[in-house]
Each structure stands twice: as C-alpha cells, then as structure tokens.
Amino acid sequence: SMRSAITSLRNVSSSFGVKESARYVPRRALLYVPASSEKMLAKVPSIQADSVVIELEDGVAMAAKDTARKNAAAALDELAGKSRKAFEIGVRVNSVASGMMEDDLRVLARAQHLPDAFMIPKVDTPEDIAYIFDVFKREYTPARVTDTATRMVMWIESARALLDMPRIVSTALNLHKSTGFFKLDAVVFGSDDYCADIGATRTSEGLENLYARQRFVACCKAFQVQAIDSVYIDLKDTEGLRKYSEQGHNWGFTGKQTIHPSQVPIVQSAFLPSADRIEWARQLADAYAQHNTEGKGAFSFRGQMIDRPLLLQAMNIIQLDEAVKTAESKQ
C-alpha cells in the first residue's frame, strides 16, 4: 500500500542517514524569470514550474542589474508567506568571474528571508566553491548561511568545468558536510556557453553536445545530485521540445531548463517517471523494508542485486511522485 511504501521509505532514509531537511525537491522544469521585470516577478507565485529561477545573470541587461537586485530582494520577503505552485523558488546570482556576485549578495542579504536555493552560474574550478563560500559568509554573515534549508544549484558551462566536474561537485558536497553551507542538490548544463567555449557550431540535432551531456549525467549521478539538461531554444517547435525532453529523461537527466512558460507542461510530463517505474520503486521500497526487518544478507529484488544507488533511485522516484501528486491534489 501507499502508506507502507512511505513508511519503508522513511526506514530506507533513516538507514542511509538522510535527514528530513534533505527531502527531495522535484526540478523537472527550471523556468527563468528576469528580476528586472516587476511584472514577471508578480507572477512567480502562480507559475507551475517545479523550480522557478529569479534571474540576475544572463537574463538581465547590465544597465538593469541594480534594479533587478532590489526587485529580487523585495520579492524574497514578499514571497515568503505566500502560497505558490512551484516546489522551489531560487535566485541565480552572477558568476565568480563576473565580479558582480558581491554586489548581488550585498543587496539580497537585506531581505529577511533566504531563497529556497541559491543558484550559481559558470562554476569553473573547485577553487570557485571556496570563493563562493567566502563571499556568502562576508555578505550574509556565517550564521545565516550555515545549517539552513536553502540548497545550492550550480551551472557547469565550460570545457574546463566539465573536465573538472568530479572535483567541483565533491568539493561542494564536502563543504556542506564540514561546514553546514548550502547543500549542492542539482547541477545544470549550460550548453550555449559550453559550445561557445569549445568553438562548436550549434545544430538542431545537438550532436556537438553529445559527449558533454553524457559525461555531465555520469558526474551528477556518481555523486547522487540531480542533472538538469540544456534549454530547447525553438519556442514554436513543441514536437522537438517533447522529443529532446524524452531523450534527456531516457539518458538519466532529472529535469530541463525552460525559457518560456509554454514549455513547462511538455517538459514536466516528459520527466515524470512512468507508472511501471513508480510501481517498481514502491515494490522495491516495500521489499527492502521487509528485508530490513528480517535482516538477511544481501538484498535482491526481481532477480537483481540491489545496492545503495538503486535504492536511492527508487526513493527519488517515490518522492517525486508523492510531491507531484500532493501538489496536484491541492490545486
């Protein structure tokens, strides 16, 4: 039954030391909302995307950065008490290399509330992570940025970052473990900047990104963080969007970036696990709970040896399914 699957999930969680603060946040679609537009910010509570990104970086012109910062800070306090459709409302600041992250955080820190996630673009080296931590401590004070429920989401957008990705991701995760700084929860592939960085020509088939996207997924999954796929640029081509969303889902991506609300429903349905997969996950969780009470040796299910990564996969599927169903029943 549903309840026993959830109970067994809790047991799985506790046996793997997963805290409640580490609940699974669905991010099937990330939708960018430029903070320079008050009109768009006002719509944030009603946006259906799993993760809404209040944008200070590429989506905001240089001349509008100051206004965007002030709007974003005001929005954080404004949204804090409000009900909303999204599972997560994050703020994407400017990159380390841009030299504008300090200015962003100085203004954002005036808001009483932190976003659900801080989103950091163009992380290129493990050293960037230490620098990010320092800037946050300086502008927010250490107390405000440690042991919070706020997550970190970061973008990998260059050849150097892609090649150094295991060290970048492990550095971020270790920093969370050792200091309580925001937990890295998801990594996003920035294909436009990546292609520009390697000098590749963008094509509609996207073969130029094949290696990068597959390596990207492997690095994310090696560290059990979510993998968010690139934007599909052609807004009119809904068939293409569906095709590439399904491809991403089949390759192991957990979500996809979107640039227009019209893309969100197509993407979110493509990244929902199939009924078979949900059934597999629930039965596996039940079987694991059963196995745990009996305490017999290795755990196998449907003739397959089950290890921790598969169990975590099942947990994530159940939690995604739960979260989506709960949200739908409230609407």
C-alpha positions in Angstrom: 0.0 0.0 0.0 0.9 3.6 -0.3 1.4 4.1 3.4 3.6 1.1 3.9 5.8 2.2 0.9 6.2 5.6 2.5 7.0 4.1 5.9 9.5 1.8 4.4 10.9 4.8 2.5 11.4 6.6 5.9 13.2 3.5 7.1 15.4 3.5 4.0 16.0 7.2 4.6 17.0 6.8 8.2 19.1 3.7 7.5 21.1 5.8 5.0 21.2 8.8 7.3 19.0 11.0 5.1 17.7 13.9 7.2 14.2 15.4 6.7 16.0 18.6 5.7 17.2 16.6 2.7 13.8 16.0 1.3 13.7 15.5 -2.4 12.9 18.7 -4.4 11.5 17.9 -7.8 13.1 20.0 -10.6 11.6 18.6 -13.8 11.5 22.1 -15.3 13.6 25.1 -14.3 12.0 28.4 -15.5 13.9 31.6 -15.7 12.2 34.9 -14.5 14.3 38.0 -15.0 14.3 40.0 -11.8 14.4 43.2 -13.9 10.7 42.7 -14.7 8.4 43.5 -11.8 5.5 42.4 -14.0 7.0 38.9 -14.3 8.1 38.7 -10.7 4.5 39.4 -9.6 3.5 36.2 -11.5 6.0 33.9 -9.6 3.5 32.5 -7.1 1.2 31.3 -9.9 4.0 29.7 -12.1 3.5 25.9 -12.3 7.2 25.0 -13.0 8.8 22.8 -10.3 11.7 25.3 -9.9 11.5 29.0 -10.6 14.8 30.8 -11.1 14.6 34.5 -10.2 17.3 35.7 -12.6 20.1 38.3 -12.0 22.6 36.8 -14.5 22.3 36.4 -18.3 18.6 37.2 -18.5 19.2 40.7 -17.1 21.0 43.6 -19.1 23.9 45.3 -17.4 22.1 48.5 -17.1 19.2 46.8 -15.2 21.3 44.8 -12.7 20.8 47.3 -9.8 17.1 47.4 -10.3 17.0 43.6 -10.6 18.9 43.1 -7.3 16.5 45.4 -5.4 13.4 43.7 -7.0 14.8 40.2 -6.2 15.4 41.2 -2.5 11.9 42.6 -2.2 10.5 39.5 -3.9 12.1 37.2 -1.3 10.3 38.8 1.6 7.1 39.3 -0.4 7.0 35.6 -1.4 8.0 34.2 2.0 4.5 34.0 3.4 2.6 33.3 0.1 1.4 30.0 -1.2 2.8 29.1 -4.5 2.7 26.4 -7.2 6.5 25.8 -7.5 8.4 23.4 -5.3 11.3 25.8 -5.3 11.9 29.5 -5.8 15.6 30.2 -6.2 17.8 33.2 -7.1 20.5 32.9 -9.7 23.3 35.4 -8.9 26.1 36.5 -11.2 29.2 34.3 -11.6 32.5 34.4 -9.7 34.3 35.5 -12.9 31.9 38.4 -13.5 32.9 40.2 -10.3 29.3 41.0 -9.6 28.4 38.3 -7.1 29.4 40.5 -4.1 27.1 43.3 -5.2 24.2 40.8 -5.7 24.6 39.3 -2.3 25.0 42.6 -0.5 21.6 43.6 -1.8 20.0 40.2 -1.4 21.2 40.0 2.2 19.0 42.9 3.1 16.0 40.6 2.6 15.0 38.9 5.8 14.4 35.6 4.0 16.8 33.4 2.0 15.5 31.8 -1.2 14.8 28.1 -1.3 18.0 27.8 -3.4 21.0 29.9 -4.4 21.8 29.3 -8.0 25.4 29.8 -9.1 26.3 30.0 -12.8 29.6 29.3 -14.5 31.4 27.4 -11.7 34.7 26.6 -13.4 37.0 25.2 -10.7 36.9 23.7 -7.2 38.6 27.0 -6.0 35.4 28.8 -7.1 33.5 26.9 -4.4 35.8 28.2 -1.6 35.5 31.7 -3.0 31.6 31.5 -3.2 31.6 30.3 0.5 33.7 33.3 1.5 31.5 35.8 -0.3 28.4 34.4 1.2 29.9 34.5 4.7 31.0 38.0 4.2 27.8 39.5 2.8 25.3 37.3 4.8 27.3 36.5 8.0 28.3 32.9 8.6 25.3 32.2 10.9 22.8 32.9 8.1 24.4 30.6 5.5 25.1 27.5 7.6 22.6 24.8 8.6 19.7 26.3 6.6 17.2 24.5 4.4 18.5 26.5 1.4 20.0 24.4 -1.3 22.7 25.1 -3.8 22.2 24.6 -7.6 25.2 25.3 -9.9 25.8 25.5 -13.6 28.7 23.8 -15.5 29.2 25.8 -18.7 32.8 25.4 -19.9 35.2 22.6 -21.1 37.4 23.2 -18.1 34.4 22.8 -15.7 33.2 19.7 -17.5 36.6 18.0 -17.2 37.0 19.1 -13.6 33.4 18.3 -12.7 34.0 15.4 -10.2 36.3 17.7 -8.1 33.9 20.6 -8.3 30.9 18.6 -7.2 32.8 16.7 -4.5 34.3 20.0 -3.2 30.8 21.5 -2.9 29.4 18.4 -1.1 32.3 18.2 1.3 32.0 21.9 2.1 28.3 21.2 3.1 29.4 18.2 5.3 32.2 20.0 7.0 30.7 23.5 7.5 26.9 23.2 7.0 27.0 25.6 4.0 24.2 25.1 1.5 23.9 21.5 0.2 24.5 21.1 -3.5 21.3 19.5 -4.8 21.4 19.8 -8.6 23.8 20.8 -11.4 22.7 22.4 -14.6 24.4 22.0 -18.0 24.8 25.4 -19.8 25.1 24.2 -23.4 25.2 27.6 -25.1 28.3 28.8 -23.1 29.8 25.3 -23.4 29.5 25.3 -27.2 30.9 28.8 -27.4 33.8 27.8 -25.1 34.8 24.8 -27.3 34.1 26.6 -30.6 31.3 24.2 -31.7 28.5 25.2 -34.0 25.1 24.8 -32.6 22.8 22.5 -34.6 19.2 21.5 -34.1 20.2 17.8 -33.6 22.7 18.8 -30.9 25.3 16.1 -31.8 28.0 18.7 -30.8 26.8 18.3 -27.2 26.6 14.5 -27.1 29.8 13.8 -25.2 29.3 16.7 -22.8 25.7 15.8 -21.9 26.6 12.2 -21.3 29.7 13.0 -19.2 27.6 15.5 -17.3 24.9 13.0 -16.3 27.6 10.5 -15.2 29.3 13.1 -13.0 26.0 14.1 -11.4 24.8 10.6 -10.8 28.2 9.5 -9.4 27.6 12.0 -6.6 23.8 11.5 -6.4 22.9 15.0 -7.4 20.2 16.0 -9.9 21.2 16.6 -13.5 19.4 19.4 -15.4 19.6 19.4 -19.2 20.0 22.3 -21.6 17.4 24.7 -23.0 15.5 23.9 -26.2 15.6 27.2 -27.9 12.9 27.0 -30.6 9.8 28.1 -28.8 7.4 27.2 -31.7 8.7 23.6 -32.1 6.7 21.8 -29.4 7.4 18.4 -31.0 11.1 19.0 -30.9 10.8 20.0 -27.3 9.0 16.8 -26.4 11.5 14.7 -28.3 14.5 16.2 -26.6 12.9 16.2 -23.2 12.1 12.5 -23.5 15.7 11.9 -24.8 17.1 13.7 -21.7 14.9 11.7 -19.4 15.9 8.5 -21.0 19.6 9.4 -20.6 19.3 9.9 -16.9 18.7 13.7 -16.7 16.2 14.6 -13.9 14.9 17.9 -15.5 15.4 20.5 -18.1 15.8 24.3 -18.3 12.9 26.3 -19.9 12.8 29.8 -21.1 9.0 30.2 -21.6 6.0 29.1 -19.5 4.6 27.4 -22.6 7.5 24.9 -22.5 6.9 23.8 -18.9 3.9 21.4 -19.2 5.6 19.4 -22.0 8.9 19.2 -20.1 7.3 18.3 -16.8 5.3 15.5 -18.3 8.4 14.1 -20.1 10.3 14.0 -16.8 7.7 12.2 -14.8 8.6 8.6 -14.2 6.3 6.1 -16.0 3.6 4.2 -14.0 5.8 1.0 -14.3 8.8 2.7 -12.9 6.8 4.1 -9.9 5.4 0.6 -9.3 8.9 -0.8 -9.4 10.1 1.8 -6.9 7.3 1.2 -4.5 7.6 -2.5 -4.6 11.4 -2.2 -4.1 10.9 0.0 -1.1 8.5 -2.5 0.4 10.8 -5.4 -0.3 13.7 -3.5 1.3 11.7 -2.7 4.4 10.7 -6.4 4.7 14.4 -7.4 4.1 15.5 -5.0 6.8 13.2 -6.5 9.5 14.4 -10.0 8.6 18.0 -8.8 8.4 19.2 -11.5 6.0 22.4 -10.9 4.0 22.4 -9.3 0.5 19.2 -7.8 -0.8 17.9 -8.9 -4.2 14.6 -7.8 -5.9 13.1 -9.3 -9.0 16.3 -11.3 -9.5 18.5 -8.3 -9.3 21.1 -7.5 -6.6 20.1 -4.1 -5.1 22.7 -1.7 -3.8 22.5 1.8 -2.4 22.4 3.8 -5.7 19.4 1.8 -6.9 17.7 2.2 -3.6 18.3 5.9 -3.7 16.9 6.0 -7.2 13.7 4.2 -6.0 13.5 6.7 -3.2 13.8 9.7 -5.5 11.1 8.3 -7.8 8.7 7.7 -4.9 9.4 11.2 -3.5 8.9 12.9 -6.9 5.7 11.0 -7.4 4.5 11.9 -3.9 5.4 15.6 -4.2 3.7 15.9 -7.6 0.5 14.1 -6.6 0.2 16.1 -3.3 0.7 19.4 -5.3 -2.0 18.3 -7.8 -4.5 17.4 -5.1 -4.1 20.9 -3.6 -5.0 22.6 -6.9 
